[in-house]
């Protein structure tokens, strides 16, 4: 049975403490990656109802530094489900201390694989995007997967129909 992205939505909110910062007083990149990975893992588990493992970190953009004392909110949800793998899109927000207005500071795309107790991949439910943003991310996920397969030598560029469509037609 197909599921929607909102069923996997995971929101983690935390504060940046001094021990998690670099000499400039900003959150360590590795600490942010770990928080993003945890949120994505929960989203993948919610979608698949199974054990999940991180297969790859496909993209992370450190667009803005996150200062000590910032309230950080990480929002992750499945953007596309394939056979046993799931692409998870994650957005990172901080709140202004005074106005409490949120601003997006970072984002990332992770891939998780659902596995059984022996670590063998298992089939995951299909995904049906609802919002325009979910549909955009869903469509882009197939192109990103094809590009990844080409770069790893697992797909010939001539077989990447979704990518070819960007350049031909």
Backbone bond lengths (Angstrom), bond angles and torsions (degrees), N, CA, C in turn:
res aa  C-N    CA-C-N  psi(-1)  N-CA   C-N-CA  omega(-1)  CA-C   N-CA-C  phi
1 X - - - 1.447 - - 1.538 109.47 -
2 X 1.303 117.06 132.08 1.459 121.99 -178.27 1.525 111.51 -70.17
3 X 1.334 114.94 151.78 1.457 121.44 178.67 1.525 108.87 -124.44
4 X 1.306 116.52 164.61 1.458 121.31 177.88 1.536 109.48 -102.85
5 X 1.329 117.05 158.23 1.465 119.09 178.11 1.528 113.43 -57.84
6 X 1.335 117.07 -36.22 1.473 118.47 -176.65 1.531 111.90 -64.17
7 X 1.334 117.34 -22.05 1.468 119.38 178.37 1.526 111.60 -69.40
8 X 1.312 117.16 -20.13 1.464 120.64 179.68 1.527 112.30 -102.07
9 X 1.323 117.38 -3.20 1.464 120.91 -175.53 1.524 111.20 -52.14
10 X 1.321 114.28 128.26 1.455 121.78 178.25 1.520 107.58 -128.48
11 X 1.319 116.14 128.76 1.458 121.35 -179.74 1.527 108.30 -123.98
12 X 1.334 115.69 120.21 1.458 121.71 176.38 1.522 107.65 -115.21
13 X 1.322 117.21 126.47 1.454 121.60 177.89 1.517 108.51 -122.46
14 X 1.327 115.53 133.74 1.457 120.85 -177.07 1.532 108.33 -153.44
15 X 1.301 115.68 171.57 1.475 121.16 178.23 1.519 107.92 -112.90
16 X 1.330 116.88 147.00 1.465 121.72 178.56 1.527 108.50 -85.66
17 X 1.325 115.30 121.47 1.462 122.04 -178.96 1.530 110.33 -98.97
18 X 1.329 117.49 156.88 1.472 120.25 -177.86 1.533 113.92 -55.89
19 X 1.311 118.64 -36.46 1.462 121.71 -179.40 1.521 113.83 -69.00
20 X 1.326 117.46 -8.94 1.465 122.54 -179.65 1.531 111.31 -104.53
21 X 1.344 115.11 13.03 1.463 118.29 -173.60 1.523 112.74 -115.29
22 X 1.322 113.92 160.67 1.460 121.59 177.07 1.535 109.49 -88.64
23 X 1.347 118.52 178.92 1.470 120.22 -179.28 1.536 114.86 -60.42
24 X 1.334 117.59 -17.19 1.462 120.21 177.65 1.527 112.46 -87.51
25 X 1.341 116.54 -1.79 1.457 120.25 178.80 1.516 113.55 83.14
26 X 1.346 116.49 23.61 1.464 121.40 178.64 1.524 110.37 -117.30
27 X 1.316 115.89 153.84 1.463 122.27 179.75 1.529 110.19 -55.74
28 X 1.342 116.62 131.63 1.464 121.47 174.16 1.520 109.29 -56.56
29 X 1.323 117.72 138.19 1.459 121.88 176.77 1.518 111.60 -59.12
30 X 1.324 117.00 -40.17 1.464 120.69 179.88 1.512 112.55 -64.36
31 X 1.330 116.60 -35.63 1.465 120.77 176.57 1.519 110.14 -65.60
32 X 1.333 116.45 -41.97 1.465 119.74 177.41 1.525 110.64 -63.24
33 X 1.339 116.64 -43.12 1.474 119.91 178.58 1.523 111.32 -59.63
34 X 1.318 117.19 -41.20 1.468 120.52 179.51 1.526 110.98 -64.36
35 X 1.327 117.04 -41.75 1.470 120.11 178.57 1.536 110.29 -64.78
36 X 1.323 115.62 -41.98 1.470 119.81 178.98 1.526 110.17 -63.40
37 X 1.334 117.07 -42.38 1.461 122.04 -179.89 1.532 110.91 -61.77
38 X 1.321 117.02 -41.65 1.472 120.32 178.95 1.528 111.02 -63.47
39 X 1.333 116.79 -44.84 1.469 120.03 -179.91 1.529 110.10 -63.55
40 X 1.330 116.84 -43.12 1.468 120.50 179.54 1.527 111.09 -64.68
41 X 1.310 116.31 -38.20 1.460 120.94 178.98 1.528 110.90 -61.65
42 X 1.316 116.43 -43.39 1.469 120.21 179.14 1.525 110.32 -65.43
43 X 1.343 117.06 -42.53 1.466 120.44 178.67 1.526 110.62 -60.54
44 X 1.330 117.02 -44.27 1.473 121.19 179.68 1.524 110.50 -64.28
45 X 1.306 116.86 -40.46 1.472 120.78 179.19 1.520 111.11 -66.03
46 X 1.325 116.39 -39.56 1.470 119.56 178.11 1.524 110.77 -63.42
47 X 1.319 116.84 -37.46 1.471 119.71 -179.75 1.529 111.28 -71.77
48 X 1.310 116.41 -43.98 1.475 120.70 -171.83 1.523 114.48 -92.63
49 X 1.322 117.39 -18.89 1.476 121.73 -174.45 1.526 110.70 54.86
50 X 1.332 115.40 40.57 1.463 119.02 -179.40 1.523 110.19 -148.93
51 X 1.301 115.02 178.03 1.460 121.41 173.14 1.528 106.54 -68.15
52 X 1.319 116.54 138.56 1.471 120.14 178.10 1.524 109.70 -130.01
53 X 1.317 114.59 149.37 1.460 120.72 177.77 1.528 108.98 -128.59
54 X 1.323 115.25 146.35 1.459 119.92 177.28 1.525 108.38 -71.28
55 X 1.325 116.59 123.26 1.459 121.09 177.74 1.524 110.30 -94.60
56 X 1.324 116.27 -39.97 1.466 119.30 178.95 1.520 111.15 -163.33
57 X 1.318 113.48 155.45 1.450 121.39 168.68 1.524 103.09 -105.22
58 X 1.330 115.68 104.42 1.461 120.73 -171.51 1.514 112.76 -79.62
59 X 1.306 115.78 -32.13 1.461 119.71 -176.07 1.518 108.85 -162.78
60 X 1.315 115.63 135.68 1.461 120.93 170.28 1.520 106.68 -140.22
61 X 1.305 115.60 132.39 1.458 120.50 177.05 1.524 108.33 -114.69
62 X 1.337 116.16 115.56 1.456 120.92 173.79 1.527 106.45 -92.29
63 X 1.314 115.86 78.12 1.466 120.89 -175.10 1.517 113.18 -74.38
64 X 1.322 117.29 -35.78 1.459 121.38 -177.63 1.516 110.03 -140.12
65 X 1.317 116.09 146.69 1.462 121.05 174.41 1.529 109.00 -71.07
66 X 1.332 114.50 153.26 1.466 120.86 179.44 1.531 107.08 -118.25
67 X 1.338 117.57 104.87 1.471 121.14 -175.00 1.529 114.01 -71.19
68 X 1.325 114.33 154.66 1.464 121.30 173.88 1.520 108.28 -53.30
69 X 1.315 115.91 139.29 1.460 121.49 179.45 1.513 113.46 91.69
70 X 1.332 117.20 -10.13 1.464 120.36 179.90 1.516 111.20 -69.50
71 X 1.323 115.71 142.82 1.461 121.08 169.78 1.525 105.42 -89.26
72 X 1.323 115.79 118.90 1.460 122.79 -175.95 1.522 108.85 -109.30
73 X 1.327 115.94 130.69 1.459 121.31 175.65 1.514 108.19 -119.96
74 X 1.325 115.39 126.64 1.462 122.19 179.87 1.521 107.24 -112.44
75 X 1.323 115.59 124.25 1.464 121.71 -179.39 1.526 108.96 -118.14
76 X 1.324 115.97 120.57 1.458 120.95 -178.42 1.519 109.58 -127.36
77 X 1.342 115.49 142.52 1.462 119.65 171.64 1.517 109.42 -156.83
78 X 1.313 114.69 155.48 1.457 120.85 -178.88 1.525 108.53 -64.60
79 X 1.333 115.84 130.06 1.464 120.28 177.73 1.521 111.82 -101.81
80 X 1.355 117.22 -22.76 1.466 120.46 173.99 1.522 108.47 -164.04
81 X 1.309 115.17 143.57 1.456 121.43 175.31 1.518 108.13 -114.50
82 X 1.318 115.69 133.16 1.461 121.02 176.80 1.527 107.00 -106.75
83 X 1.304 120.23 -142.47 1.465 119.90 -178.06 1.541 110.97 -70.39
84 X 1.315 116.26 -61.28 1.471 119.93 178.17 1.529 111.41 -121.53
85 X 1.318 116.29 -9.07 1.464 119.86 -178.78 1.524 111.45 -103.13
86 X 1.318 114.08 158.10 1.459 121.56 179.19 1.522 108.07 -136.72
87 X 1.330 116.04 134.96 1.452 119.96 171.76 1.523 106.39 -91.39
88 X 1.323 115.77 132.47 1.459 121.75 179.80 1.525 107.59 -117.66
89 X 1.311 115.94 125.74 1.467 121.24 177.05 1.520 107.24 -99.51
90 X 1.307 116.63 133.85 1.458 120.65 -176.84 1.533 109.88 -129.28
91 X 1.327 115.29 132.26 1.462 122.56 178.20 1.521 108.71 -114.70
92 X 1.334 116.27 140.16 1.463 121.83 -179.42 1.524 108.67 -117.27
93 X 1.319 115.03 127.88 1.466 122.48 -176.62 1.525 109.59 -123.45
94 X 1.328 116.53 151.01 1.466 120.23 168.57 1.528 107.78 -126.69
95 X 1.320 113.81 155.57 1.470 120.55 178.91 1.520 109.64 -104.27
96 X 1.305 116.49 136.77 1.458 121.36 173.39 1.528 107.50 -68.92
97 X 1.316 116.71 132.00 1.471 120.87 -177.06 1.524 112.94 -57.89
98 X 1.297 116.89 -38.77 1.464 120.60 -174.16 1.531 112.56 -87.01
99 X 1.329 116.03 -54.42 1.467 119.53 -175.06 1.530 112.26 -85.98
100 X 1.312 117.04 -18.03 1.459 124.86 -174.38 1.531 112.03 62.26
101 X 1.335 116.27 17.19 1.464 121.15 174.87 1.523 108.11 -71.64
102 X 1.334 115.12 135.45 1.468 120.34 179.82 1.527 110.65 -89.25
103 X 1.337 114.95 143.78 1.456 119.22 172.92 1.526 108.77 -137.08
104 X 1.332 114.84 140.32 1.466 120.53 -179.62 1.520 108.51 -77.88
105 X 1.337 115.97 127.00 1.454 120.02 -176.97 1.523 113.77 -114.53
106 X 1.321 117.42 -25.15 1.468 121.07 -177.87 1.520 109.54 -152.71
107 X 1.330 115.14 165.02 1.460 120.82 175.34 1.520 108.99 -154.35
108 X 1.309 115.34 164.27 1.450 119.77 178.81 1.515 111.25 -159.15
109 X 1.323 114.42 165.12 1.458 121.81 177.03 1.526 107.11 -133.29
110 X 1.303 115.54 122.08 1.464 122.38 -179.52 1.523 108.92 -116.77
111 X 1.329 116.35 156.62 1.457 121.37 171.52 1.523 108.38 -120.82
112 X 1.320 115.27 130.67 1.458 122.28 176.68 1.513 109.00 -120.67
113 X 1.321 115.76 152.30 1.457 121.77 176.09 1.522 108.12 -120.68
114 X 1.325 115.59 134.73 1.466 121.41 176.06 1.524 107.95 -83.67
115 X 1.325 116.29 134.68 1.464 121.08 -178.46 1.526 111.07 -133.75
116 X 1.328 114.74 159.68 1.463 119.85 174.63 1.533 108.80 -86.57
117 X 1.327 117.23 -173.92 1.462 121.58 -176.07 1.524 113.08 -66.71
118 X 1.330 116.77 -15.52 1.459 120.68 177.40 1.530 111.96 -97.29
119 X 1.325 116.14 0.96 1.454 120.18 179.29 1.519 114.81 86.25
120 X 1.320 117.01 11.44 1.468 121.33 179.11 1.530 109.51 -88.46
121 X 1.346 117.27 135.74 1.470 119.96 179.47 1.524 112.79 -58.19
122 X 1.326 115.16 142.33 1.459 121.90 177.65 1.527 109.47 -127.48
123 X 1.306 116.74 159.50 1.466 122.41 -178.54 1.524 110.92 -72.37
124 X 1.328 115.06 140.28 1.469 120.89 178.41 1.526 109.54 -111.45
125 X 1.344 116.90 158.65 1.471 119.55 177.66 1.532 111.90 -63.29
126 X 1.305 116.24 152.69 1.468 122.51 174.24 1.528 108.27 -67.36
127 X 1.334 115.54 164.22 1.450 120.82 179.21 1.521 109.30 -122.28
128 X 1.322 116.26 135.39 1.468 122.38 176.99 1.520 109.06 -118.48
129 X 1.348 116.88 100.63 1.461 119.40 179.32 1.522 111.17 -66.46
130 X 1.336 116.21 149.47 1.467 120.83 -178.19 1.529 112.59 -114.60
131 X 1.325 117.59 -50.28 1.466 120.13 -175.80 1.529 110.51 -83.03
132 X 1.327 116.42 167.55 1.462 120.76 178.25 1.529 110.78 -61.82
133 X 1.332 117.14 -43.10 1.467 120.33 178.97 1.525 110.56 -63.02
134 X 1.332 117.19 -42.78 1.469 120.39 177.86 1.518 110.90 -61.81
135 X 1.317 117.86 -40.12 1.469 121.54 179.12 1.530 110.78 -66.45
136 X 1.321 116.65 -40.20 1.466 121.44 178.97 1.533 110.33 -63.50
137 X 1.322 116.05 -46.02 1.471 120.06 179.38 1.520 111.32 -67.20
138 X 1.315 117.42 -37.17 1.467 122.96 177.95 1.529 109.97 -60.19
139 X 1.326 117.25 -49.40 1.468 121.52 -179.54 1.525 110.72 -63.99
140 X 1.320 116.85 -42.48 1.457 120.77 -179.60 1.511 113.08 -65.47
141 X 1.324 117.63 -27.81 1.466 121.69 -177.89 1.520 111.83 -61.76
142 X 1.312 117.96 -38.43 1.466 120.40 -179.73 1.534 110.12 -67.10
143 X 1.320 116.95 -40.79 1.469 119.85 177.27 1.531 110.41 -64.62
144 X 1.341 116.72 -41.99 1.462 119.83 178.95 1.522 110.76 -63.79
145 X 1.328 117.39 -38.44 1.459 120.41 178.98 1.520 110.36 -66.48
146 X 1.320 117.03 -43.68 1.466 119.65 179.05 1.530 110.80 -61.45
147 X 1.313 117.10 -43.12 1.461 120.32 178.87 1.524 110.67 -61.24
148 X 1.313 116.68 -43.35 1.460 121.10 178.55 1.529 111.16 -61.29
149 X 1.332 116.30 -42.36 1.464 120.26 179.17 1.531 111.68 -65.53
150 X 1.313 116.88 -37.73 1.468 120.75 177.22 1.524 109.86 -64.89
151 X 1.334 116.30 -47.86 1.464 120.26 -177.82 1.525 112.52 -64.18
152 X 1.327 117.16 -29.25 1.468 120.26 179.04 1.528 112.22 -88.80
153 X 1.340 117.04 0.18 1.460 120.92 178.81 1.514 114.23 79.41
154 X 1.333 117.96 12.88 1.462 121.71 -178.26 1.520 113.05 -94.57
155 X 1.344 116.99 -4.08 1.471 121.36 179.10 1.524 107.90 -145.85
156 X 1.302 115.47 141.34 1.456 120.26 174.88 1.531 108.35 -80.96
157 X 1.320 117.66 140.01 1.469 119.68 178.46 1.531 112.65 -55.15
158 X 1.315 117.50 -31.64 1.468 120.75 -179.55 1.520 112.53 -68.88
159 X 1.335 117.44 -17.20 1.468 121.24 179.58 1.535 112.94 -93.18
160 X 1.318 117.27 -4.36 1.466 121.67 -175.80 1.528 109.97 -87.14
161 X 1.314 115.92 76.65 1.468 121.20 -175.61 1.521 113.61 -58.82
162 X 1.330 117.48 -41.00 1.463 120.47 -178.59 1.528 111.14 -64.92
163 X 1.326 116.43 -39.34 1.466 119.99 179.11 1.523 110.73 -71.48
164 X 1.322 116.61 -41.87 1.466 119.76 179.24 1.508 111.23 -59.60
165 X 1.331 117.01 -35.75 1.465 121.63 -178.65 1.532 111.51 -62.27
166 X 1.325 117.37 -25.24 1.465 120.62 178.20 1.530 111.87 -69.27
167 X 1.333 115.00 -29.79 1.458 119.75 -173.16 1.534 113.90 -106.33
168 X 1.319 116.60 -20.90 1.460 121.26 -178.17 1.533 108.56 -118.72
169 X 1.230 118.31 101.14 1.462 117.66 175.56 1.442 112.65 105.04
